[in-house]
Amino acid sequence: MIATSYSIFSRFERLRALLITDQPVNPTGPITRKVTVLIVGGGPVGLALAAELGWRGIACVLIEQSDGTIVTPRMNSVNIRTMEFCRRWGIADQVHACPFPQDYPHDVVFVTSLSGYELGRIALPPRTSDKPAPYSPMRRQVCSQMWFDPILQRFARTFAHVDLWYRRRLEHFEAARTGITAEVADLETGQVQRVEADYLVGCDGANSMVRQSLGIGLKGETLGHSLNLFFRAPDLLQKCHKQPGTFFLALDRDGLWANMRIIDPANAVWRLMVLDSAGKQTSETTDRNAIIRRALGLPIDVEWLTASNWTRRSMVAERYSQGRVFLAGDAVHQFSPTGGQGMNTGIGDAVDLGWKLGAVLDGWGGDNLLSSYDAERRPIGIRNVALTTDFYLEHEKFGDPFAAIEDDSPVGTKMRQSVGEALVRGVGRMFRTTGLELGYCYENSPICLSDGTSPNPDNPQDFVSSTRPGSRAPHLWLRKDHSIIDLFGRGFVLLCFDPIAAENSVLEAAAINAHVPVQRITIRDPDAAQLYERRFVLVRPDGHVAWRADNMPADAGSVIEAVRGAAA
Ligand SMILES: Cc1cc2nc3c(=O)[nH]c(=O)nc-3n(C[C@H](O)[C@H](O)[C@H](O)COP(=O)(O)OP(=O)(O)OC[C@H]3O[C@@H](n4cnc5c(N)ncnc54)[C@H](O)[C@@H]3O)c2cc1C
């Protein structure tokens, strides 16, 4: 049972004001456009930032040099936290309804080849038969980037104050203390437009021009060079006598060398990834027929589609921002895809930056709020890159030859059993990532108030729910289809688990005094009270805990100054 009290929500007034200033200026001189936030890059992270800003009523323009068509999709796995953001934006149903069949098992299977021996299987049920987990209203989803990006794009376009400009490229920019001036080329007409912005966000991918222009380097290492080959092969699993599954990893006599993923079952589209081509095999020079023969173990004709070479990196930028310029996504962290966290981490960046930009543009964010973006998100980038690199290094443990692995003999049988178990235990870790996805905490954040408790164990597999400041506020069903996390998003939420004490909420009064949007919600649910650990929990617009205690603070004003980034 919940009761609410509302305070400041001036979003629509602010939006109207922004729309008025967000008009072309100087229409008779050089083409100049004044925008509030200029986003460079229309990959999933730039689109997610446009969506988050749009949802918050912040005007922005996104420029993308391509026409938005995804020729070689990379991402397939939308993690639990990203699905929670999609739920908040109201687009989770669209992800659920993507063309990946609802009843298709997500099993991960280790094989000697697709038609060879099955060494081990991790059963991951299809969407339709899976029970909701206790820790989230959402589940991880399989949804290729070729479907996911257009969902974000359509959602961003629903906001009149969000503009997506395709076939436009950032050529150059200058960042001053008061704003950004950018030159944007229209790749259709060749015309160069001058754009003035309050803030610039580089979501421009691994070779980020924005990051390089600022002289911000990357720290880390290159892990290898991989090759992706896309092909169409109807009824492939039947031809190879395999039970359905989504992801097949191939280990033969020469070790673990490739994986095959079904991207679009309805159209029989697969991706074969050669794990390490040592930088020598390119999509042009490689003998595709030999590779597919080795992967399938049978001479089956496939229709070749697209191909791409890419470099597997384990790198994080030295800084995530400089003045009025911010960076997000692959521009600042480059992952091994093992574990499927690259885009998901980038979407976490977009959500963190989005509410902070909104708060500052709304006038209630303090002078240090935007600098907390680097302080909070860079450690998460470092953490997630390290964990997914570790998953890749598990593959390397199976790089040596397994001479008897395909032998029809007692030695072969024994080897298959022990290698299969070791693969499920070791390489299989990258499919057991609930702790990685939900358990990150903004330790030492300048805008979360430590309560002196010790950090929870940070285990990528097991998620420990917590309201320790900096953590994602935990999920619990308040009633059918209503999670407690559905209460978070627009402003701060002060959860009170003691109805009497809630009446004297000096924290709410201090927030109102500082023009911080806050909603006080009293919850009379003993399970929620136990889960939330303290009588009062202050949750930020991104759903992370900013402060908690059993009593109202003696100096409520300084708590609010800290959480809005206004403390020294
Ligand atoms: C094989 C593979 C599988 C993966 N699987 C997963 C997965 O399952 N889950 C997951 O979370 N991640 C996965 N990833 C990682 C994921 O694909 C990336 O992390 C994600 O695409 C990064 O998104 P982004 O928007 O930051 O960058 P990008 O997707 O690289 O987008 C950057 C955009 O910026 C544009 N751009 C660049 N410069 C300019 C300019 N000057 N002007 C205008 N536009 C510009 C580019 O055209 C591009 O569209 C995978 C990666 C690979 C290689």
The ligand as a MOL file (V3000), in Angstrom:
LIG
                    3D

  0  0  0     0  0            999 V3000
M  V30 BEGIN CTAB
M  V30 COUNTS 53 58 0 0 0
M  V30 BEGIN ATOM
M  V30 1 C 30.4120 -9.3190 -32.2590 0
M  V30 2 C 29.9160 -8.3730 -31.2100 0
M  V30 3 C 28.8380 -8.7350 -30.4230 0
M  V30 4 C 28.3860 -7.8720 -29.4240 0
M  V30 5 N 27.3290 -8.2590 -28.6480 0
M  V30 6 C 26.8980 -7.4510 -27.6570 0
M  V30 7 C 25.8040 -7.8180 -26.8370 0
M  V30 8 O 25.2110 -8.8810 -27.0070 0
M  V30 9 N 25.4170 -6.9470 -25.8620 0
M  V30 10 C 26.0570 -5.7670 -25.6630 0
M  V30 11 O 25.6870 -5.0310 -24.7380 0
M  V30 12 N 27.0730 -5.3750 -26.4510 0
M  V30 13 C 27.5070 -6.1800 -27.4380 0
M  V30 14 N 28.5240 -5.7760 -28.2450 0
M  V30 15 C 29.0880 -4.4430 -28.0890 0
M  V30 16 C 28.1690 -3.4130 -28.7350 0
M  V30 17 O 27.9430 -3.7270 -30.0780 0
M  V30 18 C 28.8000 -2.0250 -28.6260 0
M  V30 19 O 29.2200 -1.8100 -27.2890 0
M  V30 20 C 27.7620 -0.9510 -29.0010 0
M  V30 21 O 27.3750 -1.0810 -30.3390 0
M  V30 22 C 28.3610 0.4300 -28.7740 0
M  V30 23 O 27.3840 1.3690 -29.0750 0
M  V30 24 P 27.7870 2.9030 -29.3160 0
M  V30 25 O 26.5080 3.5740 -29.6500 0
M  V30 26 O 28.6010 3.3720 -28.1780 0
M  V30 27 O 28.7790 2.8770 -30.5450 0
M  V30 28 P 28.5170 2.4360 -32.1090 0
M  V30 29 O 27.4800 1.3650 -32.0950 0
M  V30 30 O 29.8460 2.1430 -32.6140 0
M  V30 31 O 27.8880 3.7220 -32.7120 0
M  V30 32 C 28.6620 4.8800 -32.9540 0
M  V30 33 C 28.0020 5.6460 -34.0730 0
M  V30 34 O 28.6500 6.9120 -34.2230 0
M  V30 35 C 28.6620 7.2450 -35.5960 0
M  V30 36 N 29.7270 8.2440 -35.8000 0
M  V30 37 C 31.0570 8.1040 -35.5770 0
M  V30 38 N 31.7100 9.2530 -35.8320 0
M  V30 39 C 30.7670 10.1560 -36.2310 0
M  V30 40 C 30.8210 11.5300 -36.6350 0
M  V30 41 N 31.9830 12.2030 -36.6770 0
M  V30 42 N 29.6700 12.1480 -36.9740 0
M  V30 43 C 28.4700 11.4680 -36.9330 0
M  V30 44 N 28.3790 10.1630 -36.5650 0
M  V30 45 C 29.5070 9.5220 -36.2120 0
M  V30 46 C 28.9250 5.9230 -36.2800 0
M  V30 47 O 28.4990 5.9420 -37.6310 0
M  V30 48 C 28.1200 4.9690 -35.4250 0
M  V30 49 O 26.8250 4.7400 -35.9290 0
M  V30 50 C 29.0130 -6.6310 -29.2420 0
M  V30 51 C 30.1000 -6.2570 -30.0370 0
M  V30 52 C 30.5520 -7.1240 -31.0110 0
M  V30 53 C 31.7350 -6.7210 -31.8500 0
M  V30 END ATOM
M  V30 BEGIN BOND
M  V30 1 1 1 2
M  V30 2 1 2 3
M  V30 3 2 2 52
M  V30 4 2 3 4
M  V30 5 1 4 5
M  V30 6 1 4 50
M  V30 7 2 5 6
M  V30 8 1 6 7
M  V30 9 1 6 13
M  V30 10 2 7 8
M  V30 11 1 7 9
M  V30 12 1 9 10
M  V30 13 2 10 11
M  V30 14 1 10 12
M  V30 15 2 12 13
M  V30 16 1 13 14
M  V30 17 1 14 15
M  V30 18 1 14 50
M  V30 19 1 15 16
M  V30 20 1 16 17
M  V30 21 1 16 18
M  V30 22 1 18 19
M  V30 23 1 18 20
M  V30 24 1 20 21
M  V30 25 1 20 22
M  V30 26 1 22 23
M  V30 27 1 23 24
M  V30 28 2 24 25
M  V30 29 1 24 26
M  V30 30 1 24 27
M  V30 31 1 27 28
M  V30 32 2 28 29
M  V30 33 1 28 30
M  V30 34 1 28 31
M  V30 35 1 31 32
M  V30 36 1 32 33
M  V30 37 1 33 34
M  V30 38 1 33 48
M  V30 39 1 34 35
M  V30 40 1 35 36
M  V30 41 1 35 46
M  V30 42 1 36 37
M  V30 43 1 36 45
M  V30 44 2 37 38
M  V30 45 1 38 39
M  V30 46 1 39 40
M  V30 47 2 39 45
M  V30 48 1 40 41
M  V30 49 2 40 42
M  V30 50 1 42 43
M  V30 51 2 43 44
M  V30 52 1 44 45
M  V30 53 1 46 47
M  V30 54 1 46 48
M  V30 55 1 48 49
M  V30 56 2 50 51
M  V30 57 1 51 52
M  V30 58 1 52 53
M  V30 END BOND
M  V30 END CTAB
M  END
